[in-house]
């Protein structure tokens, strides 16, 4: 295998890895946002039930 081919494959792998890391961050951010919304709703219900709202 030539050096150019090897470097091309390495660049492709690095690009794939960076893309995968971006997807994981995006999924993590979406999950955290959804968790915050659900958590806020639960707190609101508890406060309402206890007569604080």
Secondary structure by P-SEA (a helix, b strand, c coil): ccaaaaaaaaaaaaaaaaaaaaaaaaaaaaaaaaaaaaaaaaaaaaaaaaccc
